[in-house]
C-alpha cells in the first residue's frame, strides 16, 4: 500500500479514536419506586414539559444544547425539585427520582455515578426522547438557502472552487454530517447537506458563518447547534483538506475531511479557474477601477484582489463601460463587503508628458511564475506618440509584461500619466523594450461618457515623497484582476 495512503488512513483512525464523540449529552432519569399515591410525576427540561415518568419508568434524554440546562421533577401542583447542570457532549448522566424522606412530603432527583439495573424497571415504560423535537419546531419549512449538494457541484464545476470551498464529511460513527463550505460575497458560509435525520434541519440551511482572522485558514464561527441554538465559541481551522472544529475551551474537537472536489478534480479546477488576469487601479473612492479592455474582454466573472497593510481581500466587480479602440475599461466593485476608500493620495494628470520624463509602473505580471506580490518597474518616456505615430499612446522604456496590462503609469511626483498595455506589444509583435502606455486624456474621455459622476484623485501628497514612499502609498490602490 502507498505510504501516503497508509499515513492518511492511520491519521483518520487516530482522529476517530481521539476526537470522535457524540454531538449530544445523554441524561437518564429513573423511577424505581411508587413514592406517591395519586400523583403524576412529570419531567421538564428548561421548564418545557417532556413526559410523565411512571413507576418503573426510565427516561433517556439526548441533550444537543449543552449550555446551562435545568431538569425538573414535579407533580405540576405542590411539589418539584430542580437540578441545574452544564452537560458536556459525549457524556452520560444518571438521576433517580424518589421521595425526599419517608416522613417528608415531595420528591427529589438524586444524581448517580452509574446506571440502575433493577428488575423493577419495566421495559414497556422506557421512553427515549431528544430535546430537538421539544425545543425546536419540527414543522415543515423552506430551507435558509436554495443550495443543494447537486446545485453546489454544478456551480463549482462551472465556476471552479476557491481555496477551502467544497464538501466535508465528519469523521466518526455518530451523526455523519455532510457540510459544504461556500464563499459568497467575500464571506464563507457552512451549509448543511445531510446527516441530522429526524431533526428540523433541511438541506440548504445555514450551519455557520465564518469570521476572518489575521491568518487564513483560522476562523471564528457563528455556529448553530443541532437544536438551532446559537454558539459563537467555536474555532474552525482548515489544513490539508481537513476541517477541524474546536471549542474555545479546547476540550472538544470534531474533524471533517474534504470529499469534494477530490485532488484530481481540484487540480483540474485550479488550472482553469481563472482564464486570465491583469492589473487595475482605483480612480474613485466608491470602488471604480480602470484596466485594459483586452483584460476583461469575453470575461463573465471578475474578482478584484485588494491588498492593504499586508492583508488581501477579494471582491466581485462588474463592467461599467469600455473603449475597445483605445483598449480601456471601467469596472466597479459591486460587493456588499466593500467599504469605500478613505482617500486616493495621487493626482490624475491629463497633461502630455515630455520626452525623457522619468516614470514608473506598478502591476501584477506573470503571477503564476512571479507570485501575487505587486511589482515595480521604471524607465523614461521615449516618445510622445506610439506605434506609427499613434497620438493616443506614449512609447516608454518601462518593462511591461503580460499581467501588467491595465496598470498605472506614474511620473516622479506621483501623478498618474498613463495606463500600461502589454496587449499593444503582443498584437504588433514589437521588439524588446518598446513598450506603450495609453495617455490619461483618453481615459478621461471614457470617464466623462458614463452616467455616474466620479471624483477623480486630486492629491499632491506624493510630490515631496521619495519613490519608495510613493510606492508604499500608491500600491494600496493597485489591484489584481482575475477573469473567467
Protein Blocks (a to p, Z undefined) as FASTA:
>chain_A
ZZklmmmmmmmmmmmmmmgccfbdcdddddfbdfbghiacdddeehiafbdcdehiacdd
ddfblcdcdddddehlmgccdddddddehiacddddddfbfmbgcddddddfbdcddfkb
cfklcccddfklmmpcfbdcddfblcdfklmmmmmmmnopahjbccdddedjehpacddd
ddeehiacdddfbhpehiabdehiafbdcdddfbehiacdddddfkopacfkbccddeeh
iacdddfklmaccddddfbdcfklmmmmmmmmpmbdcddddfbfnopacddfklmgoiab
dcddddeehiacddddddfbdcfknopacdddfbfkbccdfbdcbdcdfbdcdehiacdd
dddehkllnopadcddddddfbfbdeehiakbccdfbdcdehjgopacddfkopafbdcd
fklmmmnopaehiacdddfklmmmmmmmpmbdcdddfdfklmmpcfklmmmmmmmmpccd
ddZZ
